[in-house]
Every structure is written in C-alpha cells, then in structure tokens.
Amino acid sequence: MTTMLEPGQAGAASGGSAVKRIGIIGTGIMGADHARLLTGAVSGASVGGVFDVDADRAGGVAARSGGARVFADPHTLIDDDDIDAVLIASSDATHEEYVLACVSAGKPVLCEKPLAPSAGACARILEAEAAHGSRLITVGFMRRFDPGYTALKAMLDDGAVGAPLMIHHVHRNPAAVPGLPGSALITNSAVHELDITRWLFGEEIVEVAVHTPRPSTRAGGTRDPQLLVLTTESGILADVEIFVNARYGYEVRCELVAEEGTVTLDAPPPTSLRRGGLHARELPADWRPRFAEAYRLELQDWVDGTHRGASAWDGFAATFVAEACVAALDSGERRTVRLPDRAPPVSA
Ligand SMILES: NC(=O)c1ccc[n+]([C@@H]2O[C@H](COP(=O)([O-])OP(=O)(O)OC[C@H]3O[C@@H](n4cnc5c(N)ncnc54)[C@H](O)[C@@H]3O)[C@@H](O)[C@H]2O)c1
C-alpha cells in the first residue's frame, strides 16, 4: 500500500529524486502560506502543482513556488503521476470530495481542519481510509506541533504538576465578518481547542455545554463571545472562551490546573517593552505569526512521513464534538457526547 514516503525515499515517479512533489488544492490564505513554507522552509519537498477555482490566485502562488504547474482541474492534479502527495486548503465544504479522491488515488493527504464540516462526511472518509488499509490522512490541527503546547504536554506527561483537574483556554481574534453564525465560532475556531484538549489528556470529551453572555455590540449580530465547558472521560473540565471580535489582537493561551501546580501557556513573543509607565507585549493581528513554527513543524513532519499529526479519527472526533457543542448552543442545554466505537486504527 502507498504511504507517505519515508525520509530519503525516492518519489515513485520522480526518477530517483528524493523531493516529494506536493499538489496544493486551494491557494487562499492557508494554501499560499503552506506553499511558501514548502518552498522555502521545509526540506525534502517542493510544490509540484496547484489548483484553485480562482485561477489567478493559483497562478500567483505557482509563480512564487518555483514554477509549480497550475492545474485546470483538481482531480487531474490528484491523479497526476508527478504529484506525490496532496495538501488540501480549499474551503471546508470541499474537503470531503478531495480527501476521498486522494484516498482512492492512494496518495497521502494533509487536509486543513476541519476534516469535513459534518461528522457524517468524516465517517465516510474514515471508512474509505480503512478500506484502503493504511494511513493516508493527516488533519491540519497544527497546535499539536506548537512548541508551547508540546512543552505543556511534556510537563503534564512527566507528572511535573500531578494529575490534571481543569484547563482554561482563551482564544480571541480581533474581528470577524459581520453576521457570522454563532456555530462558526465552534466549528471554525474552538475546534482547535476541542482537538488540543483530546490530545493533551489522551481522553475523549463526553459532555459539553455552551454558555453565552449578552453578545458584544461589536459582533454584528453574532453570538460572540461564547464559553464552552467540556468534560472528559475521567472528569477533567476544560473551559474555552472563544471571542472572535475581541478588537485588540489575536491571542491564544491556556492554563492547566493540576493537583500539584499549574502550567500556563502564554502568548509569545517573550520580548516585551517597558516604557512610560507601561509594560507591553506586541500581539499579532491573526493566527499566522502566532503559529508560524507550528505550521512549519507540521509540514516537515508530514513530508518526513512521521505520522505524528492528527489522524482521520482525530478529525472525525473533533467534528463530532463540535456538532454536540452546536446543539448545546442552539438548545441551551448540556449535551452528552457518545462517540461511536473507535474503528481499528489503520497502520501507518
Ligand atoms: N489550521 C489553521 O489554523 C487554519 C486557519 C485558517 C483556516 N484554516 C482552514 O484552511 C482552509 C482554507 O482557509 P483559508 O483561510 O485559506 O480560506 P481562503 O478563503 O483564504 O482560501 C480558500 C481558497 O479555496 C478556494 N476554493 C473554494 N472552492 C474551491 C474548490 N471547490 N476547489 C478548489 N479551491 C476552492 C478559494 O478560491 C480560496 O482561494 C479552510 O478549510 C479553513 O477552515 C485552517
């Protein structure tokens, strides 16, 4: 079965070249950023081809990616012998079709989060990968590679602060498009905290509730902010403040509370300014500078075929829990989360 090529292994159609030629579908903000990293910051990879329904956008990214080919059709890109693996960074609704096509072509695929917008679509993808028989899918939950989160997890796993009890997450963006449905705060933004909570504790989320204060007058009608309260299998509580019109900048931080101490993940950078009675630290305008290193490490890991990134099951579980959170938001009631029995994991 085809899996991601191991480091140093030649691409099947590369005539002996060790460089993996990545096809990128969707060359908007994320696709362009991934193309830049694959071209200049990740070893052993090049951008072999791109596709976007906006051909001009695809052409611009191709020109900045060492002359990658611009494909007129996404399925031709996926099936092309000169494309070793595919990165999907098109809009959420397109993910299922493209991931399924990659699985059917037997090509490794890194799909930006979410794996698909509905748990049903994610389940179809899981089934297709299981039928293929070996792991092809990685989901772009890049926080698993963020040095801050990995240090936090190492402290937790080493028992530095004892058994975990709670975690407080904060996730703020300066502004969102007016009229965004409240559910989008969960499915687009808080889904990162759903995944990182599962990953940190190695446990599933079994109950969710969503509380909303009066909406911010700056939120253009969106139910913003929101407070998600998640309970894991062993009874750890995770709260997630998600506030996408927080005005002042982009910020992600958290504090783990355990029996022997706490671990705080603060917003980088470590450099701060003290002047005129203020102690200030610059905040980015969006997520890209904050998670730049995480994206680079995620891509390098994927290209190396190490398979430490989120699996199709992780993508399914995050979307499944997100759906329960949306139901909790809509109903105002707590929801029990009953994930189906985990399918046997496909081998790497
Ligand atoms: N991991 C993260 O931190 C992170 C951050 C932001 C966005 N995302 C995800 O990345 C994906 C892209 O987000 P973005 O912010 O770059 O959005 P974007 O709108 O900037 O880019 C999406 C691109 O997809 C293209 N597109 C639309 N329909 C298409 C189709 N049928 N086939 C091919 N291309 C198509 C659009 O023309 C556009 O260029 C989304 O799934 C989003 O949820 C992940």
The ligand as a Gaussian input file, in Angstrom:
#p B3LYP/6-31G(d) Opt

LIG

0 1
 N       -5.127000      25.319000      10.709000
 C       -5.476000      26.567000      10.847000
 O       -5.029000      27.252000      11.753000
 C       -6.403000      27.216000       9.857000
 C       -6.537000      28.609000       9.844000
 C       -7.389000      29.171000       8.901000
 C       -8.088000      28.387000       8.024000
 N       -7.952000      27.024000       8.091000
 C       -8.685000      26.165000       7.153000
 O       -7.983000      26.206000       5.911000
 C       -8.894000      26.158000       4.823000
 C       -8.687000      27.404000       3.954000
 O       -8.893000      28.545000       4.741000
 P       -8.358000      29.976000       4.259000
 O       -8.365000      30.835000       5.471000
 O       -7.126000      29.842000       3.483000
 O       -9.544000      30.435000       3.311000
 P       -9.468000      31.306000       1.969000
 O      -10.860000      31.708000       1.703000
 O       -8.415000      32.342000       2.092000
 O       -8.974000      30.263000       0.867000
 C       -9.791000      29.229000       0.399000
 C       -9.466000      29.021000      -1.071000
 O      -10.206000      27.895000      -1.535000
 C      -10.605000      28.197000      -2.859000
 N      -11.715000      27.327000      -3.237000
 C      -13.030000      27.478000      -2.992000
 N      -13.728000      26.446000      -3.504000
 C      -12.817000      25.630000      -4.092000
 C      -12.921000      24.413000      -4.786000
 N      -14.092000      23.805000      -4.995000
 N      -11.771000      23.840000      -5.218000
 C      -10.565000      24.422000      -5.017000
 N      -10.427000      25.606000      -4.383000
 C      -11.540000      26.191000      -3.933000
 C      -10.939000      29.664000      -2.833000
 O      -10.949000      30.234000      -4.135000
 C       -9.829000      30.209000      -1.959000
 O       -8.700000      30.610000      -2.704000
 C      -10.285000      26.069000       5.435000
 O      -10.673000      24.732000       5.497000
 C      -10.087000      26.624000       6.842000
 O      -11.019000      26.112000       7.772000
 C       -7.123000      26.437000       8.979000

